[in-house]
Amino acid sequence: MNLRIELTHNPTEEQRQAILQPLIEYNDAQTGGSKSEPFALMVKDQNGEILGGLYGRMIFRWMFIELLSVPEQGRGQGLGSKLMAQAEALAREKNCYGLWLDTFDFQAPEFYRKLGFSQFGEIVDYPPGHKRHYFQKRLID
């Protein structure tokens, strides 16, 4: 078989899936399954418009918090803590080992520490002059 590497600066979703599928198959063979369960907790106004919230997924019995966005008018009122508490309750309900997430130094690392998360990694100068922090909170030992 003659293999070659080709660069594209505009990959399509079909190309992404072609790369992803063999990885999923390999992971499933190693782990018994890698089904991802997405979920969202939405912050809405009186008209039902989504202003923020929390988006994540559960995979390999861990919850990954991908997005947490508290609308400006809801900051300082405990809304972020309530969203995280609901996510943690869902993780416990689903028998997850824990939760993990990442955040930038200009976002909310101290917020996550106050919620009992511990840092397990960081990337310096991502973006330049800043740090990206990785946190976890273990629920089951």
C-alpha positions as CSV (number, residue, x, y, z in Angstrom):
1,M,0.0,0.0,0.0
2,N,1.4,3.4,-1.0
3,L,0.4,6.0,1.7
4,R,0.9,9.7,1.5
5,I,0.2,12.7,3.7
6,E,-1.9,15.6,2.3
7,L,-2.5,19.0,3.9
8,T,-5.8,20.8,3.7
9,H,-6.5,24.2,5.3
10,N,-10.3,23.7,4.9
11,P,-11.2,20.3,6.1
12,T,-14.8,19.2,5.8
13,E,-16.9,17.5,8.4
14,E,-16.7,14.4,6.2
15,Q,-12.9,14.4,6.3
16,R,-13.0,14.9,10.1
17,Q,-15.3,11.9,10.5
18,A,-13.0,9.8,8.2
19,I,-10.1,10.6,10.6
20,L,-12.2,10.2,13.7
21,Q,-13.9,6.9,12.9
22,P,-10.8,4.6,13.1
23,L,-9.9,6.2,16.4
24,I,-13.4,5.6,17.8
25,E,-13.2,2.0,16.7
26,Y,-9.7,1.5,18.3
27,N,-10.8,3.2,21.5
28,D,-14.0,1.0,21.7
29,A,-11.9,-2.1,21.2
30,Q,-9.6,-1.0,24.1
31,T,-12.3,0.2,26.5
32,G,-15.5,-1.7,25.7
33,G,-17.2,1.5,24.3
34,S,-16.8,5.2,24.1
35,K,-20.3,6.4,23.7
36,S,-20.5,10.1,24.5
37,E,-23.6,11.5,26.2
38,P,-24.0,15.3,25.7
39,F,-26.1,17.5,28.0
40,A,-26.7,21.1,28.6
41,L,-28.0,23.3,31.4
42,M,-29.4,26.5,29.9
43,V,-29.8,29.9,31.5
44,K,-32.9,31.5,29.9
45,D,-34.6,34.9,30.2
46,Q,-38.3,35.4,30.7
47,N,-38.8,35.1,26.9
48,G,-37.1,31.7,26.7
49,E,-33.9,33.1,25.1
50,I,-30.7,31.3,26.0
51,L,-28.3,33.7,27.6
52,G,-25.7,31.2,28.8
53,G,-25.4,28.0,30.6
54,L,-23.2,24.9,30.9
55,Y,-22.5,22.3,28.1
56,G,-20.7,19.0,28.6
57,R,-20.6,15.4,27.9
58,M,-20.1,12.1,29.8
59,I,-17.7,9.6,28.4
60,F,-15.7,6.8,30.1
61,R,-17.6,7.5,33.3
62,W,-16.2,11.0,33.5
63,M,-18.0,14.3,32.9
64,F,-16.2,16.8,30.8
65,I,-17.5,20.4,31.2
66,E,-16.8,21.9,27.8
67,L,-18.5,25.3,28.2
68,L,-19.6,27.4,31.2
69,S,-21.0,30.8,30.4
70,V,-22.8,33.0,32.9
71,P,-24.5,36.0,31.4
72,E,-23.3,39.4,32.5
73,Q,-26.6,40.2,34.3
74,G,-26.4,36.9,36.3
75,R,-22.8,37.3,37.5
76,G,-22.1,37.6,41.3
77,Q,-25.5,35.9,42.1
78,G,-24.2,32.3,42.5
79,L,-25.5,31.3,39.1
80,G,-22.2,29.7,38.1
81,S,-22.1,27.7,41.3
82,K,-25.6,26.6,40.8
83,L,-24.8,25.4,37.3
84,M,-21.8,23.5,38.5
85,A,-23.7,22.0,41.4
86,Q,-26.4,20.7,39.0
87,A,-23.7,19.3,36.7
88,E,-22.0,17.5,39.7
89,A,-25.4,16.1,40.8
90,L,-25.9,14.7,37.3
91,A,-22.4,13.2,37.3
92,R,-23.2,11.5,40.7
93,E,-26.5,10.3,39.3
94,K,-24.7,8.8,36.3
95,N,-22.1,7.2,38.6
96,C,-19.2,9.2,37.1
97,Y,-15.7,8.9,38.6
98,G,-15.5,12.7,38.4
99,L,-15.6,15.9,36.4
100,W,-12.9,17.7,34.5
101,L,-12.6,20.9,32.6
102,D,-10.1,23.5,31.3
103,T,-10.1,27.3,31.8
104,F,-7.8,30.2,31.0
105,D,-6.1,32.2,33.7
106,F,-8.2,35.3,32.8
107,Q,-11.4,33.3,33.2
108,A,-12.1,31.3,36.4
109,P,-9.4,29.1,37.9
110,E,-10.1,30.4,41.4
111,F,-13.8,29.7,41.0
112,Y,-13.1,26.1,40.2
113,R,-10.7,25.7,43.1
114,K,-13.4,27.1,45.5
115,L,-15.7,24.3,44.2
116,G,-13.2,21.6,45.1
117,F,-11.4,21.1,41.8
118,S,-7.7,20.4,41.7
119,Q,-5.4,21.4,39.0
120,F,-3.7,18.6,37.1
121,G,-2.0,20.5,34.3
122,E,-1.4,23.7,32.4
123,I,-0.1,25.1,29.2
124,V,2.0,28.2,29.4
125,D,1.6,30.9,26.7
126,Y,-1.7,29.5,25.5
127,P,-2.7,32.2,24.4
128,P,0.6,34.1,24.4
129,G,1.1,35.7,27.8
130,H,-1.5,33.5,29.5
131,K,-2.1,30.0,30.8
132,R,-4.6,27.3,30.1
133,H,-5.4,25.3,33.3
134,Y,-6.8,21.8,33.5
135,F,-8.9,20.8,36.6
136,Q,-10.6,17.7,37.9
137,K,-12.9,16.9,40.8
138,R,-12.9,13.2,41.7
139,L,-16.2,11.9,43.0
140,I,-15.4,8.1,43.3
141,D,-12.0,6.8,44.6
